[in-house]
Amino acid sequence: MGAENPPPPALRPSLLRNWLSLSGLVIGTGSLFSFVLLFMLDTMAHYSNPYIGLLTYVIAPGFLIFGLFLTMVGAWRARRKLGVAAGILPKLVVDLARPEDRRRMAIFIACSILFLLLSAMGSYQTYHYTESVQFCGQACHTVMKPELVTYQHGSHARVACVECHIGPGAEWFVKAKISGTYQLYAVAFNKYPRPVPTPIKNLRPAQETCEQCHWPKKFVGSLDKTYNYFLGDETNTPFSVRLTMKVGGGDPTHGPVGGIHWHMNVGNKVQYVATDVARQKIPWVRVVDAQGVVTEYRTRNFTNTIDETAIRTVDCMDCHNRPAHVYQSPNDAVNLAMSLGKIDTNLKWIKTNAVYTLTRKYTNETQAVQSIATHLAGQYPDDPRVKPAIEAVQQIYRDNFFPEMNASWQKYPNNIGHKDWPGCFRCHDGNHKTADGRRSIKASDCNTCHTILAQGRGDELNFLSPGGQKFKHPGDAVDGACNDCHTGGL
């Protein structure tokens, strides 16, 4: 019987035969396999993801180093215990003729396959999770909460973050990795700004992101728009404006060149210099037409020598600068809630009271929500209509104000239109003229970009004027730019 099943040879003591070293080997092997798989996925992906870069080039190598460290510590402790007689690896003898060796080999192969399968599945699922909007917005919850919430209520809520912020290509692949590494450092050591500053300096050109979906040669023509407002008086008087927005087009092969999208005319090049970080002050503009004729416009007091590196060519983002993260002003948000019936317009002074609560300074969301409820309930005691109004105003605050990050509509200018921010009037203010003073950038009036078809309330909105009406400002007539008075409140 001994001849049929000879005893296995004595094994040499191994420095790795301890739980610490074995754990390190498992962690190291898994992280190495995950690194290889993530590297392949990241290299072949259509859009580069900075978070995958963190997993691939920071976290996976970190676990590999940690696993090797555990292995060496375990081996060092084993050396002290076993002495010089032990080796790194035991003398390994595998005889498949022995049933015991076959059983152990089968178990080893099965466990290895299962381990690699689980590692592959985990890496693949992690890869796709880091591409999700939830990961981009919630991995760094406090930092990205404003961007996530406003994104979810925006017109691009079904477009993945990476498609706009990164896009395809090797150059931006590298930039995304560098940016992602710095973001990890900033969050880990609390070095991030509050709020996150805009405009983003290293954002990819709009021609390489926006125009992948938005066809720049499309002729839009005019759009019919209706804006509903409520005045800040006792009866919350409604006031609506219906107009056609002259969007036009910028490609002469698809329609007449003109309207707002003239600025994106493929035959023209519009350039400017801004003297502030937010690009709200533009004292110098240069236009190069299809024939190559160059025309420069300056404001009266701007005599600076132009630094060519500071010149920016107009693209989609200079007007549509908040395409995915829109913060509503208190006035606009309350107008919308009232027009949708979420706030009862029969509550006297509700427009004024709601906007008042939203324009107060709060230190955190909890304090804001409580203060809104206390103030509105105090203004309308025992009136059941105030409860849905309180809920609506509280939701407006949650969707547009983030005191922990010091983020709100006040921090982020919106260049579409001209009501609460200069917008169009940054250039179209009548103050930009050529050196000889003979030509100027046309000052916008109410009929430059839109035609007012009807305005007022009730039956006044049923009588349309195709030729356009002169804008009738509610109350007293006013002069100057809209944003001189409209600052987000009443």
C-alpha positions in Angstrom: 0.0 0.0 0.0 2.9 2.3 0.7 4.3 1.6 -2.7 1.1 2.6 -4.4 0.7 5.9 -2.5 4.2 7.2 -1.5 4.1 10.0 1.1 4.6 13.5 -0.3 8.1 14.9 0.1 8.8 17.3 3.0 8.1 20.9 2.0 10.7 23.6 2.5 9.3 26.4 4.8 8.1 29.4 2.7 8.3 33.0 3.8 5.0 33.6 1.9 3.1 30.9 3.8 1.3 33.3 6.2 -2.0 35.1 6.1 -0.4 38.6 5.7 1.6 37.7 2.7 -1.1 35.6 1.1 -3.6 38.5 1.6 -1.0 40.9 0.0 -0.6 38.5 -3.0 -4.4 38.3 -3.5 -4.7 42.1 -3.4 -1.7 42.7 -5.7 -2.9 40.1 -8.2 -6.4 41.5 -8.3 -5.2 45.1 -8.7 -2.8 44.2 -11.4 -5.5 42.4 -13.4 -7.9 45.3 -12.8 -5.3 47.8 -14.0 -4.7 45.9 -17.2 -8.5 45.6 -17.9 -9.3 49.2 -17.0 -6.4 50.4 -19.1 -7.7 48.5 -22.1 -11.3 49.8 -21.5 -10.0 53.4 -21.1 -7.9 53.2 -24.2 -10.6 51.9 -26.4 -13.4 54.1 -25.0 -15.1 56.7 -27.3 -15.1 59.3 -24.5 -12.3 59.6 -22.0 -13.3 59.7 -18.4 -11.1 61.4 -15.8 -12.5 59.2 -13.0 -11.5 56.1 -14.9 -8.1 57.7 -15.1 -8.1 57.9 -11.3 -9.1 54.3 -11.0 -6.6 53.1 -13.6 -3.5 55.2 -12.8 -4.0 56.1 -9.2 -6.2 53.7 -7.3 -5.3 50.4 -9.0 -1.5 51.0 -8.7 -2.1 52.1 -5.1 -3.7 48.8 -4.3 -0.9 47.0 -6.1 1.7 48.8 -4.0 -0.3 48.1 -0.9 -0.5 44.4 -1.7 3.2 44.2 -2.3 3.8 46.0 1.0 1.7 43.4 2.9 3.5 40.6 1.1 7.0 41.9 2.1 5.9 42.6 5.7 4.5 39.1 6.0 7.8 37.6 4.6 9.9 39.7 6.9 7.9 38.5 9.9 8.2 34.9 8.7 12.0 35.3 8.2 12.3 36.3 11.9 10.3 33.3 13.0 11.6 30.5 10.6 15.2 31.7 10.2 17.5 31.3 7.2 16.2 27.8 6.5 13.0 29.2 4.9 12.9 30.3 1.2 10.7 32.7 -0.7 8.9 29.9 -2.4 8.4 26.3 -1.2 9.8 23.4 -3.1 6.8 22.7 -5.3 6.2 19.1 -6.6 3.0 18.4 -8.5 2.3 14.8 -9.4 -1.0 14.5 -11.2 -0.8 10.8 -10.8 -1.8 11.4 -7.1 -5.5 12.0 -6.5 -4.7 14.6 -3.8 -2.6 16.6 -6.2 -5.3 16.4 -8.9 -7.9 17.6 -6.4 -5.7 20.5 -5.3 -4.9 21.5 -8.8 -8.6 21.5 -9.8 -9.5 23.6 -6.8 -6.7 26.1 -7.6 -7.8 26.4 -11.2 -11.4 26.8 -10.3 -10.7 29.5 -7.7 -8.3 31.3 -10.0 -11.0 31.4 -12.8 -13.6 32.6 -10.3 -11.3 35.2 -8.9 -10.4 36.6 -12.4 -14.0 36.5 -13.4 -15.1 38.5 -10.4 -12.3 41.0 -10.9 -13.2 41.4 -14.5 -16.9 41.9 -13.7 -16.1 44.4 -10.9 -13.7 46.4 -13.1 -16.2 46.5 -16.0 -19.1 47.6 -13.8 -16.9 50.1 -12.0 -15.8 51.5 -15.4 -19.4 52.1 -16.5 -20.5 53.4 -13.1 -17.8 56.1 -13.3 -19.2 57.2 -16.6 -22.6 57.7 -15.1 -24.1 61.1 -14.1 -24.7 59.8 -10.6 -21.0 59.1 -10.1 -19.9 62.5 -11.5 -22.4 64.3 -9.3 -22.4 62.3 -6.1 -18.8 60.9 -5.7 -17.9 64.3 -4.3 -21.3 65.1 -2.9 -20.8 68.6 -1.4 -18.6 69.8 -4.2 -20.7 68.7 -7.2 -24.2 68.9 -5.6 -25.0 72.3 -7.3 -23.9 71.0 -10.7 -25.8 67.8 -10.3 -29.1 69.3 -9.2 -29.1 72.1 -11.8 -28.1 69.5 -14.5 -31.0 67.3 -13.6 -33.4 70.2 -14.2 -31.7 71.4 -17.4 -32.3 70.8 -21.1 -29.3 68.5 -21.3 -30.3 66.1 -18.5 -30.1 63.1 -20.8 -26.6 63.9 -22.1 -23.7 62.3 -20.1 -21.4 64.7 -18.4 -18.3 63.3 -20.1 -19.7 64.0 -23.6 -19.5 67.8 -23.0 -16.8 68.1 -20.5 -14.3 65.8 -22.2 -15.3 64.3 -25.6 -13.2 62.0 -27.8 -9.6 62.3 -28.8 -6.1 61.6 -27.5 -5.2 65.2 -26.6 -8.2 65.6 -24.3 -7.7 62.1 -23.0 -4.4 63.3 -21.4 -5.9 66.6 -20.2 -8.8 64.7 -18.5 -6.3 62.5 -16.6 -4.3 65.5 -15.4 -7.5 67.4 -14.4 -9.0 64.3 -12.7 -5.8 63.8 -10.6 -5.9 67.4 -9.4 -9.6 67.1 -8.6 -8.8 64.1 -6.4 -6.2 66.1 -4.5 -8.4 69.2 -4.2 -11.3 67.2 -2.7 -9.1 65.0 -0.4 -7.4 68.1 1.1 -10.3 70.5 1.0 -8.6 72.8 -1.6 -11.6 73.3 -3.9 -13.1 76.8 -4.4 -16.6 77.7 -3.3 -18.4 78.1 -5.6 -16.7 76.3 -8.5 -15.5 79.1 -10.8 -16.7 79.7 -14.3 -16.1 80.0 -17.2 -14.0 76.9 -17.3 -10.7 77.9 -18.8 -9.8 74.5 -20.3 -13.2 73.6 -21.6 -13.1 71.9 -25.0 -14.2 74.2 -27.9 -17.9 74.1 -28.6 -17.3 73.0 -32.2 -15.9 69.7 -30.9 -18.7 69.1 -28.4 -22.0 71.1 -28.9 -21.9 70.7 -32.6 -21.8 66.9 -32.4 -25.5 67.1 -31.8 -26.4 70.7 -32.7 -26.0 71.2 -36.4 -24.4 74.6 -36.9 -25.7 74.9 -40.5 -29.3 74.4 -39.6 -31.6 77.4 -40.5 -33.8 78.0 -37.5 -35.8 81.0 -38.5 -38.1 82.6 -35.9 -39.5 80.9 -32.8 -42.7 81.8 -31.0 -42.2 82.4 -27.3 -44.5 83.5 -24.5 -43.1 84.8 -21.1 -45.5 84.9 -18.2 -44.8 87.3 -15.3 -46.6 88.5 -12.1 -46.1 91.9 -10.7 -45.1 92.5 -7.1 -48.3 94.2 -6.1 -51.1 93.2 -3.8 -53.1 91.3 -6.4 -50.0 89.7 -8.1 -51.1 91.2 -11.5 -50.3 89.0 -14.4 -48.4 90.3 -17.3 -47.4 88.3 -20.4 -45.3 88.9 -23.5 -45.7 86.9 -26.6 -43.0 87.4 -29.2 -41.1 85.8 -32.1 -37.5 85.2 -31.4 -35.4 86.0 -34.5 -33.0 83.1 -34.2 -32.3 83.1 -38.0 -29.3 81.2 -39.3 -25.6 81.5 -40.1 -25.2 79.5 -43.3 -26.3 81.2 -46.6 -26.8 77.7 -48.2 -29.7 76.9 -45.9 -31.5 80.2 -45.5 -31.0 84.0 -45.3 -28.1 84.9 -43.0 -29.3 87.0 -40.1 -30.9 87.0 -36.7 -29.2 86.0 -33.5 -27.2 83.1 -35.1 -25.5 85.6 -37.4 -22.8 85.6 -34.8 -22.1 82.0 -35.8 -22.0 82.7 -39.5 -19.5 80.4 -41.1 -18.4 83.2 -43.3 -17.7 85.6 -40.5 -15.4 85.6 -37.5 -16.3 87.6 -34.4 -13.6 88.1 -31.8 -13.5 90.0 -28.5 -11.4 90.8 -25.5 -12.9 90.7 -22.0 -11.4 92.6 -19.1 -12.9 90.5 -16.3 -12.8 86.8 -15.5 -16.6 86.3 -16.0 -16.4 87.8 -19.5 -19.1 90.4 -18.7 -17.1 93.5 -19.6 -16.1 93.5 -23.3 -14.5 96.8 -24.4 -13.0 95.5 -27.7 -14.6 93.6 -30.6 -13.2 92.6 -34.0 -15.2 91.3 -37.0 -13.7 89.6 -40.0 -16.2 89.2 -42.8 -16.2 86.6 -45.6 -14.0 88.9 -47.8 -11.4 89.2 -45.1 -12.2 92.8 -44.3 -11.3 93.5 -40.6 -13.3 96.0 -38.5 -12.4 96.8 -34.9 -14.8 98.4 -32.4 -13.8 99.9 -29.0 -15.5 101.6 -26.1 -14.5 105.2 -25.6 -12.1 104.7 -22.7 -10.4 101.5 -23.9 -7.1 102.5 -25.4 -5.1 99.4 -24.4 -2.7 97.6 -26.7 -4.4 94.3 -27.6 -2.7 91.2 -26.4 -3.4 88.6 -29.2 -3.3 85.8 -26.6 -6.2 87.4 -24.8 -8.5 87.4 -27.9 -11.3 84.9 -27.9 -13.3 83.9 -31.0 -17.1 83.8 -30.4 -18.6 80.3 -30.3 -21.8 78.8 -28.8 -20.6 79.1 -25.2 -20.3 82.9 -25.3 -24.1 83.3 -25.4 -25.2 79.8 -24.3 -22.8 79.8 -21.3 -25.2 77.9 -19.0 -26.3 75.1 -21.3 -26.6 72.4 -18.7 -26.4 74.1 -15.3 -29.0 76.8 -15.1 -29.7 78.6 -11.8 -33.1 80.4 -11.9 -33.3 83.8 -10.2 -35.9 84.1 -7.4 -38.1 86.3 -9.6 -38.1 83.9 -12.6 -38.6 80.8 -10.5 -41.5 82.2 -8.6 -43.1 83.5 -11.8 -42.9 80.0 -13.2 -44.3 78.3 -10.1 -47.2 80.8 -10.1 -48.0 80.3 -13.8 -48.0 76.5 -13.2 -50.5 76.8 -10.3 -48.0 75.6 -7.7 -48.4 78.9 -5.9 -52.0 80.3 -5.6 -52.0 83.8 -7.2 -55.0 84.8 -5.1 -52.9 85.0 -2.0 -52.3 88.7 -1.6 -48.7 89.8 -2.0 -47.5 86.2 -2.4 -45.2 87.2 -5.3 -43.4 89.7 -3.0 -43.3 87.5 0.0 -42.1 84.5 -1.9 -39.2 86.4 -3.6 -38.4 88.0 -0.2 -37.8 84.7 1.5 -35.6 83.5 -1.4 -33.4 86.6 -1.4 -32.4 86.3 2.3 -29.0 85.2 3.4 -28.9 81.7 4.9 -26.0 79.6 6.2 -27.4 76.2 5.2 -30.3 74.5 3.5 -32.0 73.5 6.8 -32.1 77.0 8.1 -33.4 78.3 4.7 -36.3 75.8 4.5 -37.4 76.5 8.1 -37.2 80.3 7.6 -39.3 80.1 4.4 -42.0 78.1 6.2 -42.0 80.4 9.2 -42.2 83.6 7.2 -44.9 82.5 4.8 -47.0 80.8 7.4 -46.8 84.0 9.5 -48.0 86.1 6.6 -51.0 83.9 5.9 -52.1 82.4 9.2 -54.8 79.7 9.1 -55.0 79.9 5.3 -54.7 76.4 3.8 -53.6 77.8 0.5 -50.2 78.7 1.9 -49.1 75.1 2.5 -48.5 74.2 -1.2 -47.0 77.7 -1.6 -44.5 77.0 1.1 -43.6 73.6 -0.4 -43.1 75.2 -3.9 -40.8 78.0 -2.5 -38.8 75.5 -0.5 -38.3 73.4 -3.6 -37.2 76.5 -5.6 -34.6 77.1 -2.9 -33.3 73.5 -3.0 -33.0 73.5 -6.8 -31.2 76.9 -7.1 -29.4 77.7 -3.8 -26.5 75.8 -2.3 -25.1 77.8 0.7 -22.5 75.1 1.6 -20.8 75.8 -1.8 -21.8 79.5 -1.9 -23.5 78.7 -5.2 -26.6 80.4 -6.6 -27.8 82.4 -9.6 -25.9 85.4 -8.4 -22.6 83.7 -8.9 -23.2 82.5 -12.4 -24.0 85.1 -15.1 -26.4 83.9 -17.8 -25.7 85.5 -21.2 -28.8 84.3 -22.9 -31.1 87.4 -23.2 -30.5 90.6 -21.2 -33.0 90.8 -18.3 -31.0 89.9 -15.2 -27.5 90.1 -16.8 -26.0 92.3 -19.5 -26.0 89.4 -22.0 -26.4 90.8 -25.5 -25.7 94.3 -24.2 -22.1 93.4 -23.4 -21.5 94.4 -27.0 -24.8 95.8 -28.3 -24.8 98.9 -26.1 -24.1 101.5 -28.7 -20.8 102.4 -27.1 -18.5 100.2 -29.3 -17.3 102.3 -32.2 -14.6 102.2 -34.9 -11.5 104.5 -34.6 -13.0 107.1 -36.9 -16.3 107.1 -35.0 -18.3 106.5 -38.2 -19.5 103.0 -37.4 -20.7 101.3 -34.3 -22.1 98.0 -33.1 -25.8 98.5 -33.3 -27.5 99.1 -30.0 -30.1 96.5 -29.4 -33.7 97.5 -29.0 -36.8 95.4 -28.5 -37.2 94.6 -32.2 -33.6 93.8 -33.0 -33.8 90.2 -31.9 -37.5 89.7 -31.4 -40.9 91.0 -32.5 -43.5 91.6 -29.8 -46.8 90.1 -31.1 -48.9 90.7 -28.0 -48.5 91.8 -24.4 -50.5 92.5 -21.3 -53.2 90.2 -19.9 -56.6 88.7 -20.6 -58.1 89.8 -23.9 -55.0 91.8 -24.8 -53.1 88.6 -25.6 -55.8 87.6 -28.2 -54.9 90.5 -30.5 -51.7 89.7 -32.4 -49.7 92.4 -34.3 -47.6 90.7 -37.0 -45.7 93.9 -37.6 -44.8 94.1 -33.9 -45.7 96.3 -30.9 -43.6 98.7 -29.0 -42.8 97.2 -25.6 -45.0 98.6 -22.8 -43.2 98.3 -19.5 -45.6 97.6 -16.7 -46.0 100.7 -14.5 -43.9 103.7 -15.3 -41.7 103.9 -18.4 -38.0 103.3 -17.8 -34.8 104.0 -19.7 -31.6 102.0 -19.8 -30.7 98.4 -19.9 -33.1 95.8 -18.4 -30.5 94.5 -15.9 -30.0 97.9 -14.4 -33.2 97.3 -12.5 -33.9 93.6 -12.8 -31.4 92.0 -10.5 -33.1 88.7 -9.8 -35.5 90.0 -7.2 -38.7 91.9 -8.0 
